[in-house]
């Protein structure tokens, strides 16, 4: 399902115009991205959490040059679904 499909589905089920729904969905995604970039997790009860995971420093190999490189510790965004959500999907 794409963002356009989500907007269309919400518009159909609520009767709200598509441009308004699209603006709302875009703003939601923007707020989630800004919160994660600021180091804050986003919790949506009954749906899940958008969290920041920290990947620890590790050693990797560049096979083509046969050298070892160090990948520094870094943060990545992740989604952790709620238990209710997981039960619905199963």
C-alpha positions in Angstrom: 0.0 0.0 0.0 1.4 3.4 -1.0 0.9 6.8 0.6 -1.6 7.6 -2.2 -3.6 4.5 -1.3 -3.6 5.4 2.3 -4.9 8.9 1.5 -7.5 7.6 -0.8 -8.7 5.0 1.8 -8.9 7.6 4.6 -10.7 10.1 2.3 -13.2 7.4 1.3 -14.0 6.3 4.8 -14.2 9.7 6.5 -15.6 11.9 3.7 -12.7 14.4 4.0 -11.3 15.8 0.8 -8.1 14.1 -0.4 -5.9 17.3 -0.4 -6.7 17.8 3.3 -6.0 14.1 4.1 -2.7 14.3 2.2 -1.6 17.4 4.0 -2.4 15.7 7.4 -0.5 12.6 6.5 2.5 14.6 5.2 2.5 16.7 8.4 2.4 13.5 10.6 5.4 12.1 8.8 7.2 15.4 9.1 6.6 15.5 12.9 7.8 11.9 13.3 11.0 12.6 11.3 11.7 15.9 13.2 11.1 14.2 16.6 13.5 11.3 15.7 16.1 13.7 14.4 15.9 15.6 17.7 16.5 12.4 19.6 12.9 11.8 20.8 11.0 8.6 20.3 7.3 8.7 19.2 4.8 6.4 20.9 1.4 5.7 19.4 -0.6 3.6 21.9 -2.1 0.5 20.2 -0.1 1.0 17.1 3.6 1.1 17.9 6.7 3.2 18.5 9.1 5.0 16.2 12.4 4.7 18.1 16.0 5.4 17.6 18.4 2.4 17.8 22.1 2.8 18.4 24.3 0.5 16.3 27.6 0.0 18.1 31.0 0.4 16.5 32.2 -2.6 14.5 35.0 -3.8 12.3 34.3 -4.6 8.7 36.3 -5.8 5.7 36.7 -4.2 2.3 37.0 -7.4 0.2 38.2 -5.7 -3.0 41.1 -4.0 -1.3 41.6 -6.6 1.4 41.6 -4.0 4.2 39.9 -3.6 7.5 37.7 -0.6 8.2 36.0 0.6 11.4 32.3 1.6 11.1 31.7 4.1 13.9 28.7 3.9 16.3 25.6 5.4 14.6 21.9 5.8 15.1 19.1 4.4 12.9 15.3 4.9 13.0 13.2 1.8 13.7 9.6 0.9 14.2 8.5 -1.4 17.1 4.9 -2.5 16.7 2.6 -2.7 19.7 1.4 -6.1 21.0 -2.2 -5.4 19.9 -0.9 -4.6 16.4 1.2 -7.8 16.3 -1.8 -9.9 17.4 -3.9 -8.3 14.6 -1.3 -9.1 12.0 -0.8 -12.7 13.1 
